[in-house]
Amino acid sequence: MLSANRALGSIGAGFCREEDCPHHPVDGWTAVDSNGVVHVHPKRRAEPAEWAWVLAHSLLHLGFGHVPPGPGQGRAAVRREEPDACLRAARCAVVNRFLATFAVGRPPFELPQPVGGDEEELAARWRRDGLPRIPGTAGGEPDHLTVPRTPNTPEDWTTAFAAALTRTMSAAMDVAGGRREELDGARTPERPWTRALNWFISSYPLLGGIAAGITLVADAELARAQGIAVAAVSAEAGEIYLNPLLHLTDEEWRFVLAHEMLHAALRHQDRCGPRDPYLFNVAADYVVNGWLVEMGVGAMPEGLLHDPQLRGLSAEEVYDRIARDQRRLRRLATLAGKGKSDLLGEPLAHRPKDYVDLDDFYRRGLLQGFELHQRERGLLPAGLVEEIRALAHPPLPWDARLARWFDEFVPRPAAVRSYARPSRRQASTPDIPRAGRYFPPEEVARCTFGVVLDTSGSMSRPLLGKALGAIASYAAARDVPAARVVFCDAAPHDAGFLPPEEIAGRVRVRGRGGTVLQPGIDLLERAEDFPARAPILVITDGECDVLRIRREHAYLLPRGAPLPFTPRGPVFALQ
């Protein structure tokens, strides 16, 4: 029963049943010494399940490092301080608590309720408050002993037990995930890409959370039909498509899977924007491969993109550098093949599946893995750390950023109190005069802003409606009495000052011709009834001339629409 447990079977202990052994307990079951020998009472009678529990208790003392090697030669000759009764009892309590969840046999005596805390905490608490009754396997004697070291003492039981426990948990996860039929029964040969994925789950915390939720699709026909040379990823589906006919080592499969998981987790597909998708994929490959080589994750297969001179750059910066020579870059190959992107926008049709809350899944998995990795595995490339931390603070939506712009540059009317104005008096003190509250006309006139609205034929009606609705809602929220609106197509059309409720209603949009916005901006800047410090909001689809604005301003554009010039004011991408 004991040897059937893989973790406990890894502890190479010896067993002594000699009647004249000086170390076997007089009124107990077993005691284990620092040479890895379990001394068993030769005449104690118990059921097999009880003996299995007792022997497991002794072996766990070895696996937990409770019985370090005794005095011997070299450094081991230094005699260690013997633990007191409280520390011995705390060690037995920790072992009993572990066995309560490990399910090996059954205890031959009644156990107290498990207590929280590690060995040192429990020992300190019991030294202060008194030692409770914590049963061991040696009756009233110590059940783990330090004896002189022998030449055949095993090396390290703690390391062997930790490695075997990890293998046991990985096997249990294989059963839960359907990768094998039984925990201890016959299993189908494990594929190298499956071994690589399991390695991330068990040994690489940075990507372990992502790997646990990723599905590997190794279908030769699917890879051939889609032209996938090595691998491709669909972040939307949470799937990595592999070419199973490719012969790579386990280390190379680790590199390939880490490459695709970082593509999905850092959302390179969504960050492409108006850029060329394939060239941005190439730029992201240079960055990701550089990180993986620096971190030493697996071995990079031959022919992948890697340039040490691009170290420390983001995917967007690499794109700006390589986009100058597109003819040469078209001959470079990603993991999907030459001239193909391994970032798939849509999942490949091979089976139905539901996909929900992808942003939260990738962000949470990578952030949790990052925290574990920092504690266990050490440092990461600075560029990767910056991108992971950026995931913890996703960018604000365009409407929230536009609201902040209004808060900063569009003042809110400030009320003034004066005794020259009538005031409502409190009923309890009607004889005390109080100052009235009102808004001076000059204060109200100062709180406004200008809108230059592109009404050319390229502006769609839904876009115009969203833009006008955003203006009206924020003007009302800021108590702006009216905003100056100018419609521009081939020529400016001044609509004058419009109150927010009129902007949100049925506004007659003039124009719908060509696009010339500079005259509308000049009209606002030269208008005598428009405050000199009032900001200007330009709403366009980007198909306009070069604009020169001499006061505070901002742009509101559809998502992905570029401006034909470098803007000096903030740009809000309307979605």
C-alpha positions as CSV (number, residue, x, y, z in Angstrom):
1,M,0.0,0.0,0.0
2,L,2.9,2.4,0.7
3,S,4.9,1.7,-2.4
4,A,1.8,2.3,-4.5
5,N,2.1,6.0,-3.6
6,R,4.6,7.5,-6.1
7,A,5.7,10.4,-3.9
8,L,6.3,8.3,-0.8
9,G,7.9,5.5,-2.9
10,S,10.6,7.9,-4.0
11,I,12.0,8.2,-0.4
12,G,14.6,5.4,-0.3
13,A,14.4,4.5,3.3
14,G,15.5,1.3,5.0
15,F,13.4,-0.7,7.5
16,C,14.7,-2.4,10.7
17,R,12.7,-5.1,12.4
18,E,15.4,-6.5,14.7
19,E,14.2,-7.3,18.2
20,D,17.4,-6.1,19.9
21,C,17.5,-2.8,18.0
22,P,18.1,0.0,20.5
23,H,16.1,2.6,18.5
24,H,12.7,0.9,18.0
25,P,10.1,2.4,20.3
26,V,9.1,0.5,23.4
27,D,5.4,1.3,23.4
28,G,4.9,2.8,19.9
29,W,5.0,1.7,16.3
30,T,8.0,3.3,14.5
31,A,10.8,5.8,14.8
32,V,13.0,7.1,11.9
33,D,16.6,8.1,12.3
34,S,18.9,10.5,10.4
35,N,20.4,7.7,8.3
36,G,17.0,7.1,6.7
37,V,16.2,3.9,8.6
38,V,12.6,3.3,9.9
39,H,12.9,1.2,13.1
40,V,9.7,-0.8,13.4
41,H,8.4,-2.4,16.7
42,P,8.8,-6.1,16.0
43,K,5.8,-7.3,18.0
44,R,3.3,-4.5,17.5
45,R,0.0,-5.8,15.9
46,A,-2.0,-3.5,13.6
47,E,-4.1,-3.6,10.4
48,P,-2.3,-3.1,7.1
49,A,-3.9,0.3,6.5
50,E,-2.7,1.4,10.0
51,W,0.8,0.2,9.3
52,A,0.7,2.1,6.0
53,W,-0.2,5.4,7.8
54,V,2.4,4.9,10.5
55,L,5.2,4.2,7.9
56,A,4.0,7.2,5.8
57,H,4.3,9.4,8.9
58,S,7.9,8.3,9.4
59,L,8.8,8.7,5.7
60,L,7.3,12.2,5.7
61,H,9.7,13.2,8.5
62,L,12.5,12.4,6.0
63,G,10.8,14.1,3.1
64,F,10.0,17.3,5.0
65,G,13.7,17.6,6.2
66,H,12.8,17.0,9.9
67,V,15.7,14.5,10.3
68,P,18.9,16.1,8.8
69,P,22.0,13.9,8.5
70,G,23.7,13.4,11.8
71,P,27.4,14.1,12.8
72,G,29.9,12.5,10.4
73,Q,32.9,13.6,8.4
74,G,33.6,17.1,6.8
75,R,30.9,19.7,7.2
76,A,28.4,17.1,8.5
77,A,30.7,16.6,11.6
78,V,29.2,19.8,13.1
79,R,26.7,18.6,15.7
80,R,23.3,20.3,15.4
81,E,21.3,21.4,18.3
82,E,18.6,18.8,19.2
83,P,15.0,20.0,18.8
84,D,13.0,20.4,22.0
85,A,9.7,18.7,22.8
86,C,7.6,21.6,21.3
87,L,9.4,21.5,18.0
88,R,9.2,17.7,17.8
89,A,5.4,17.9,18.5
90,A,5.0,20.7,15.9
91,R,6.8,18.5,13.2
92,C,4.4,15.7,14.0
93,A,1.4,18.0,13.8
94,V,2.5,19.2,10.3
95,V,3.0,15.6,9.1
96,N,-0.4,14.6,10.5
97,R,-2.1,17.6,8.8
98,F,-0.5,16.6,5.5
99,L,-1.6,13.0,5.8
100,A,-5.1,14.1,6.4
101,T,-5.3,15.2,2.8
102,F,-2.9,12.7,1.2
103,A,-5.0,9.6,1.9
104,V,-2.5,6.9,2.8
105,G,-4.0,4.3,5.1
106,R,-5.7,5.3,8.3
107,P,-4.3,6.4,11.7
108,P,-4.2,3.8,14.5
109,F,-5.2,6.3,17.1
110,E,-7.5,9.4,17.3
111,L,-6.0,12.6,16.0
112,P,-6.8,16.1,17.3
113,Q,-8.1,18.8,14.9
114,P,-5.5,20.1,12.5
115,V,-3.9,23.5,13.5
116,G,-2.7,26.2,11.2
117,G,0.9,27.5,11.0
118,D,4.3,26.1,10.1
119,E,6.6,24.2,12.5
120,E,8.3,27.2,13.9
121,E,5.1,29.1,14.5
122,L,3.5,26.2,16.2
123,A,6.6,25.5,18.4
124,A,6.8,29.1,19.5
125,R,3.1,29.2,20.3
126,W,3.3,26.0,22.4
127,R,6.4,27.2,24.2
128,R,4.4,30.2,25.2
129,D,0.9,28.7,25.9
130,G,1.8,25.1,26.9
131,L,2.3,21.9,24.9
132,P,-0.9,20.0,23.9
133,R,-1.1,16.3,23.3
134,I,0.2,15.7,19.7
135,P,0.5,11.9,19.1
136,G,3.4,10.6,17.2
137,T,4.3,7.1,16.0
138,A,6.6,6.2,18.9
139,G,4.2,6.5,21.8
140,G,5.7,8.8,24.5
141,E,9.2,8.8,22.9
142,P,10.6,10.9,20.0
143,D,9.7,9.4,16.7
144,H,12.5,11.0,14.7
145,L,16.1,10.6,16.0
146,T,19.5,12.0,15.1
147,V,22.2,9.3,15.1
148,P,25.8,9.1,13.9
149,R,26.1,9.2,10.2
150,T,27.0,6.0,8.3
151,P,28.9,5.9,5.0
152,N,25.8,4.6,3.1
153,T,23.5,7.5,4.2
154,P,21.4,8.6,1.2
155,E,22.0,12.1,-0.3
156,D,18.8,14.1,0.1
157,W,15.3,12.8,0.8
158,T,13.8,16.3,0.6
159,T,14.7,16.9,-3.0
160,A,13.6,13.4,-4.0
161,F,10.3,13.8,-2.3
162,A,9.6,17.2,-3.8
163,A,10.4,16.0,-7.3
164,A,8.2,12.9,-6.9
165,L,5.4,15.0,-5.5
166,T,5.5,17.3,-8.5
167,R,5.4,14.3,-10.9
168,T,2.4,12.9,-9.0
169,M,0.5,16.2,-9.2
170,S,1.3,16.6,-12.9
171,A,0.0,13.0,-13.5
172,A,-3.2,13.9,-11.6
173,M,-3.6,17.0,-13.8
174,D,-3.1,14.8,-16.9
175,V,-6.0,12.6,-15.7
176,A,-8.2,15.6,-15.0
177,G,-7.4,17.1,-18.4
178,G,-8.1,13.8,-20.2
179,R,-4.5,13.4,-21.4
180,R,-4.3,9.9,-19.8
181,E,-6.9,7.4,-18.7
182,E,-5.7,6.4,-15.2
183,L,-3.2,7.8,-12.8
184,D,-1.3,4.6,-12.3
185,G,-2.5,2.5,-15.2
186,A,-1.2,2.3,-18.8
187,R,-1.0,5.6,-20.6
188,T,-0.6,6.5,-24.3
189,P,2.8,7.9,-25.3
190,E,3.0,11.6,-24.5
191,R,3.6,13.9,-27.4
192,P,6.6,16.3,-27.2
193,W,4.3,19.4,-27.5
194,T,2.2,18.0,-24.7
195,R,5.3,17.5,-22.5
196,A,6.3,21.1,-23.3
197,L,2.9,22.5,-22.3
198,N,3.0,20.4,-19.1
199,W,6.4,21.8,-18.3
200,F,5.0,25.4,-18.3
201,I,2.2,24.4,-16.0
202,S,4.4,22.6,-13.5
203,S,7.8,24.5,-13.8
204,Y,7.4,27.9,-15.4
205,P,5.0,30.1,-13.4
206,L,5.2,33.1,-15.7
207,L,3.3,31.3,-18.4
208,G,1.8,28.5,-16.3
209,G,-1.6,30.2,-16.0
210,I,-1.8,30.9,-19.7
211,A,-0.7,27.3,-20.5
212,A,-3.4,25.8,-18.3
213,G,-6.1,27.5,-20.3
214,I,-4.5,27.1,-23.8
215,T,-5.7,24.2,-26.1
216,L,-3.2,22.6,-28.4
217,V,-4.6,21.5,-31.8
218,A,-2.2,19.2,-33.5
219,D,-3.9,18.2,-36.7
220,A,-1.8,17.5,-39.7
221,E,-4.7,18.0,-42.2
222,L,-5.7,21.3,-40.7
223,A,-2.0,22.5,-40.7
224,R,-1.7,21.5,-44.4
225,A,-4.9,23.1,-45.4
226,Q,-4.0,26.4,-43.7
227,G,-0.4,26.3,-44.7
228,I,1.0,26.3,-41.1
229,A,4.6,25.4,-41.2
230,V,5.2,25.2,-37.5
231,A,2.5,26.9,-35.4
232,A,0.0,29.6,-35.2
233,V,-2.2,31.0,-32.5
234,S,-5.8,32.3,-32.2
235,A,-6.0,34.5,-29.1
236,E,-9.8,34.7,-29.6
237,A,-10.2,31.0,-29.3
238,G,-7.4,30.3,-26.9
239,E,-5.9,27.7,-29.3
240,I,-2.4,27.0,-30.7
241,Y,-2.4,25.2,-34.0
242,L,0.6,22.9,-34.5
243,N,2.0,20.9,-37.4
244,P,2.5,17.4,-35.8
245,L,4.6,16.2,-38.7
246,L,7.4,18.6,-37.8
247,H,10.2,16.9,-35.8
248,L,11.4,19.3,-33.0
249,T,13.0,18.5,-29.7
250,D,11.2,19.1,-26.4
251,E,13.3,22.3,-25.8
252,E,12.3,23.6,-29.3
253,W,8.6,22.9,-28.6
254,R,8.9,24.9,-25.4
255,F,10.2,27.8,-27.3
256,V,7.5,27.5,-30.0
257,L,4.7,27.3,-27.4
258,A,6.1,30.2,-25.3
259,H,6.4,32.3,-28.5
260,E,2.7,31.8,-29.3
261,M,1.5,32.2,-25.8
262,L,3.2,35.6,-25.5
263,H,1.6,36.6,-28.8
264,A,-1.8,35.8,-27.4
265,A,-1.2,37.2,-23.8
266,L,0.2,40.5,-25.0
267,R,-2.6,40.9,-27.6
268,H,-0.4,41.6,-30.5
269,Q,-3.3,41.0,-32.9
270,D,-5.3,43.9,-31.4
271,R,-2.3,46.2,-31.1
272,C,-1.7,46.1,-34.9
273,G,-4.1,49.0,-35.5
274,P,-3.7,50.5,-39.0
275,R,-0.3,48.9,-39.5
276,D,0.4,46.2,-42.0
277,P,-0.6,43.0,-40.2
278,Y,2.2,40.8,-41.5
279,L,5.0,43.3,-40.9
280,F,3.7,44.0,-37.4
281,N,3.7,40.2,-36.8
282,V,7.4,40.1,-38.0
283,A,8.2,43.0,-35.6
284,A,6.5,41.2,-32.7
285,D,8.4,38.0,-33.6
286,Y,11.7,39.8,-33.3
287,V,10.7,41.2,-29.9
288,V,9.3,37.9,-28.5
289,N,12.2,35.7,-29.7
290,G,14.7,38.2,-28.2
291,W,12.9,37.9,-24.8
292,L,12.8,34.1,-24.9
293,V,16.5,33.8,-25.9
294,E,17.4,36.2,-23.0
295,M,15.3,34.2,-20.5
296,G,16.6,30.9,-21.7
297,V,13.2,29.3,-22.4
298,G,13.8,26.3,-24.5
299,A,15.9,26.3,-27.7
300,M,15.0,28.5,-30.7
301,P,14.4,26.4,-33.8
302,E,16.5,27.2,-36.8
303,G,15.2,29.9,-39.2
304,L,13.3,32.0,-36.7
305,L,13.6,35.8,-36.6
306,H,16.2,37.1,-34.1
307,D,18.4,40.2,-34.1
308,P,20.4,41.2,-31.0
309,Q,20.5,44.8,-32.3
310,L,16.7,45.2,-31.7
311,R,17.1,44.3,-28.0
312,G,15.1,46.5,-25.7
313,L,12.7,47.8,-28.4
314,S,8.9,47.4,-28.4
315,A,7.0,45.8,-31.3
316,E,5.9,49.2,-32.4
317,E,9.4,50.6,-32.4
318,V,10.7,47.6,-34.4
319,Y,7.9,48.0,-36.9
320,D,8.9,51.6,-37.5
321,R,12.5,50.4,-38.3
322,I,11.7,47.5,-40.5
323,A,8.9,49.0,-42.5
324,R,11.3,50.8,-44.7
325,D,12.4,47.7,-46.6
326,Q,9.2,45.8,-47.1
327,R,10.4,43.9,-50.2
328,R,13.1,42.1,-48.1
329,L,10.8,41.5,-45.2
330,R,8.2,39.8,-47.4
331,R,10.8,36.9,-47.8
332,L,11.1,36.4,-44.0
333,A,9.2,33.6,-42.3
334,T,7.1,33.5,-39.1
335,L,6.2,30.3,-37.4
336,A,3.3,30.0,-39.8
337,G,5.6,30.2,-42.9
338,K,7.1,32.6,-45.4
339,G,4.9,35.6,-46.0
340,K,2.2,34.4,-43.5
341,S,1.2,35.6,-40.1
342,D,1.0,33.3,-37.2
343,L,-1.5,35.6,-35.5
344,L,-4.9,34.4,-36.5
345,G,-7.8,36.7,-36.0
346,E,-10.5,34.0,-36.2
347,P,-10.2,30.5,-34.8
348,L,-9.8,27.7,-37.4
349,A,-13.0,25.7,-37.9
350,H,-12.3,22.3,-36.5
351,R,-14.9,22.0,-33.6
352,P,-17.5,24.3,-32.0
353,K,-16.4,26.2,-28.9
354,D,-17.5,29.2,-26.8
355,Y,-15.1,32.0,-26.1
356,V,-15.7,34.5,-23.3
357,D,-13.9,37.2,-21.5
358,L,-10.5,36.8,-23.3
359,D,-9.0,40.0,-22.1
360,D,-9.5,39.2,-18.5
361,F,-8.2,35.6,-19.0
362,Y,-4.9,36.6,-20.6
363,R,-4.4,39.6,-18.4
364,R,-5.1,37.6,-15.2
365,G,-3.1,34.6,-16.2
366,L,0.0,36.6,-17.2
367,L,-0.1,38.9,-14.2
368,Q,-0.5,36.0,-11.7
369,G,2.3,34.1,-13.5
370,F,4.5,37.2,-13.3
371,E,4.1,37.5,-9.6
372,L,5.0,33.8,-9.1
373,H,7.9,34.1,-11.5
374,Q,9.4,37.0,-9.6
375,R,9.4,35.0,-6.4
376,E,10.7,31.7,-7.8
377,R,12.5,32.2,-11.1
378,G,14.3,35.5,-10.9
379,L,14.6,38.4,-13.4
380,L,12.9,39.0,-16.8
381,P,13.8,41.3,-19.7
382,A,12.9,44.9,-19.0
383,G,10.7,45.2,-22.1
384,L,8.6,42.2,-21.2
385,V,8.2,43.5,-17.6
386,E,7.0,46.9,-18.9
387,E,4.4,45.2,-21.2
388,I,3.1,42.9,-18.5
389,R,2.8,45.8,-16.0
390,A,1.0,47.7,-18.7
391,L,-1.6,44.9,-18.8
392,A,-2.4,45.6,-15.1
393,H,-3.4,49.1,-16.0
394,P,-5.4,48.9,-19.3
395,P,-5.9,52.1,-21.2
396,L,-8.9,54.2,-20.3
397,P,-11.8,54.1,-22.9
398,W,-12.0,57.1,-25.2
399,D,-15.0,58.6,-23.5
400,A,-13.3,58.7,-20.1
401,R,-10.2,60.3,-21.6
402,L,-12.4,62.9,-23.4
403,A,-14.1,63.6,-20.1
404,R,-10.8,64.2,-18.4
405,W,-9.9,66.6,-21.2
406,F,-13.1,68.5,-20.6
407,D,-12.4,68.6,-16.9
408,E,-8.9,70.1,-17.5
409,F,-9.6,72.7,-20.2
410,V,-13.3,73.5,-20.0
411,P,-14.0,75.5,-16.8
412,R,-17.2,75.0,-14.8
413,P,-19.2,78.1,-13.9
414,A,-18.4,79.2,-10.4
415,A,-21.2,80.6,-8.2
416,V,-20.8,83.9,-6.4
417,R,-22.4,84.8,-3.1
418,S,-23.5,88.4,-2.6
419,Y,-25.8,90.3,-0.1
420,A,-27.0,92.3,-3.0
421,R,-29.0,89.3,-4.2
422,P,-32.1,88.1,-2.4
423,S,-31.7,84.9,-0.4
424,R,-33.9,82.3,1.1
425,R,-33.6,82.5,4.9
426,Q,-33.7,79.6,7.3
427,A,-37.0,79.1,9.1
428,S,-35.2,78.8,12.4
429,T,-33.4,82.2,12.1
430,P,-35.6,84.4,9.8
431,D,-34.1,87.6,11.3
432,I,-30.5,86.8,10.1
433,P,-29.8,88.0,6.5
434,R,-27.9,85.5,4.3
435,A,-25.9,86.0,1.1
436,G,-27.5,85.0,-2.2
437,R,-25.9,82.7,-4.7
438,Y,-25.8,83.5,-8.5
439,F,-23.7,83.1,-11.6
440,P,-22.3,86.3,-13.1
441,P,-22.9,86.7,-16.8
442,E,-19.1,87.1,-17.5
443,E,-18.4,83.9,-15.6
444,V,-21.0,82.0,-17.6
445,A,-19.7,83.3,-20.9
446,R,-16.2,82.1,-20.1
447,C,-17.3,78.5,-19.7
448,T,-17.5,77.2,-23.3
449,F,-15.6,75.5,-26.0
450,G,-15.5,75.3,-29.8
451,V,-16.4,72.4,-32.0
452,V,-15.1,72.1,-35.6
453,L,-17.1,69.2,-37.1
454,D,-16.1,67.6,-40.4
455,T,-19.3,67.3,-42.4
456,S,-17.7,66.0,-45.6
457,G,-19.2,63.1,-47.5
458,S,-16.7,60.7,-46.1
459,M,-18.2,61.2,-42.5
460,S,-20.8,58.5,-41.9
461,R,-24.1,59.4,-40.2
462,P,-23.5,57.0,-37.2
463,L,-20.1,58.7,-36.6
464,L,-21.7,62.1,-36.7
465,G,-24.4,61.0,-34.2
466,K,-21.9,59.5,-31.8
467,A,-19.7,62.6,-31.9
468,L,-22.5,65.0,-31.3
469,G,-23.9,62.9,-28.5
470,A,-20.5,62.8,-26.8
471,I,-20.3,66.6,-27.1
472,A,-23.7,67.2,-25.7
473,S,-23.3,64.8,-22.7
474,Y,-20.1,66.3,-21.6
475,A,-21.2,69.9,-22.1
476,A,-24.3,69.1,-19.9
477,A,-22.1,67.4,-17.3
478,R,-19.8,70.5,-17.1
479,D,-22.7,72.9,-16.8
480,V,-21.7,74.5,-20.1
481,P,-24.5,76.8,-21.2
482,A,-23.6,76.6,-24.9
483,A,-20.9,75.5,-27.3
484,R,-19.7,77.2,-30.5
485,V,-20.3,74.8,-33.4
486,V,-18.8,75.2,-36.9
487,F,-19.6,72.8,-39.7
488,C,-16.9,72.4,-42.3
489,D,-16.8,70.8,-45.7
490,A,-15.5,72.8,-48.6
491,A,-16.3,76.0,-46.6
492,P,-17.1,76.8,-42.9
493,H,-20.7,77.1,-41.8
494,D,-21.0,78.8,-38.4
495,A,-23.9,77.4,-36.4
496,G,-23.2,79.8,-33.5
497,F,-23.6,78.9,-29.8
498,L,-25.8,75.9,-29.3
499,P,-27.1,74.7,-25.9
500,P,-26.4,71.0,-25.0
501,E,-30.0,69.9,-25.4
502,E,-30.1,71.3,-28.9
503,I,-26.9,69.6,-29.9
504,A,-28.2,66.3,-28.6
505,G,-31.5,66.9,-30.5
506,R,-32.1,67.2,-34.2
507,V,-29.2,69.4,-35.4
508,R,-29.3,70.3,-39.1
509,V,-25.8,69.4,-40.3
510,R,-24.6,71.6,-43.2
511,G,-22.1,70.7,-45.8
512,R,-21.5,67.1,-47.0
513,G,-19.1,68.2,-49.7
514,G,-15.3,68.2,-49.6
515,T,-13.0,68.6,-46.6
516,V,-11.3,71.9,-45.7
517,L,-11.1,72.4,-42.0
518,Q,-8.6,75.2,-41.6
519,P,-11.1,78.0,-42.4
520,G,-13.4,76.8,-39.7
521,I,-10.6,76.9,-37.1
522,D,-9.6,80.4,-38.3
523,L,-13.2,81.5,-37.9
524,L,-13.2,80.5,-34.2
525,E,-9.8,81.9,-33.5
526,R,-10.7,85.3,-35.0
527,A,-14.3,85.5,-33.6
528,E,-14.7,88.4,-31.1
529,D,-17.5,86.7,-29.2
530,F,-15.4,83.5,-28.6
531,P,-13.2,83.5,-25.5
532,A,-9.5,83.6,-26.2
533,R,-8.8,80.7,-23.8
534,A,-11.6,78.4,-24.9
535,P,-10.4,75.1,-26.3
536,I,-11.3,73.7,-29.7
537,L,-12.4,70.1,-30.3
538,V,-11.9,68.9,-34.0
539,I,-14.1,66.0,-35.0
540,T,-13.0,64.4,-38.3
541,D,-12.4,61.0,-40.0
542,G,-8.7,62.0,-40.7
543,E,-9.2,62.7,-44.4
544,C,-8.5,66.4,-44.1
545,D,-5.8,69.0,-44.7
546,V,-2.9,69.9,-42.4
547,L,-4.3,71.9,-39.5
548,R,-2.6,74.7,-37.6
549,I,-4.3,75.5,-34.3
550,R,-2.8,78.2,-32.0
551,R,-4.7,77.4,-28.8
552,E,-5.5,74.3,-26.7
553,H,-7.2,71.7,-28.8
554,A,-8.0,68.0,-29.2
555,Y,-9.0,65.6,-32.0
556,L,-11.9,63.0,-32.0
557,L,-11.4,60.4,-34.7
558,P,-12.8,56.9,-35.5
559,R,-10.7,54.1,-34.2
560,G,-7.8,53.3,-36.5
561,A,-8.2,56.5,-38.6
562,P,-4.7,58.3,-38.9
563,L,-4.2,62.0,-39.2
564,P,-2.1,63.2,-42.2
565,F,0.1,65.2,-39.9
566,T,1.6,64.9,-36.4
567,P,-0.9,66.3,-33.9
568,R,0.1,68.5,-31.0
569,G,-3.1,68.0,-29.1
570,P,-4.5,64.7,-27.7
571,V,-6.3,62.3,-30.1
572,F,-9.3,60.4,-28.9
573,A,-10.2,57.3,-30.9
574,L,-14.0,57.0,-31.0
575,Q,-15.2,53.4,-30.8
